[in-house]
Amino acid sequence: MGRTSRPAAGVPVYVLIHRQEGTAYAFSHPVAGDYATKVEVGLGRTLPLPAPYPALETACLLED
């Protein structure tokens, strides 16, 4: 399932962890087959998510 199929399926928040880039993404607020909001943080930082979801701590995703 691609990123644009998730909003059409009614998925309110899509979190993507890209370990090679060291980045975490949160896509939210589905509109017209895509997400209206994109938040990007480096791994190790807190990824804010829209209410009612709690923020996601990404430090545990860092490779040793």
C-alpha positions, 0 to 999 in steps of 0.5 A: 500500500503506497502513501497515497492509498492510505488516506483514501483508505481512511488512515488518519496518521501514517508514520514512516521511519527511514533508517537509512536517512535517519529520519522519521515522518508523520503524514496526517490530515488526509485530503483528496487522496494525499496527506495535507500535513507532513512533519519530519524529524531526525531519528533521536528526536520526538516526532509530534503527532496530531491529537489524540495520538501521543508524540513518538520517541524515536531515540530507540530507533537509532542504531548503535 
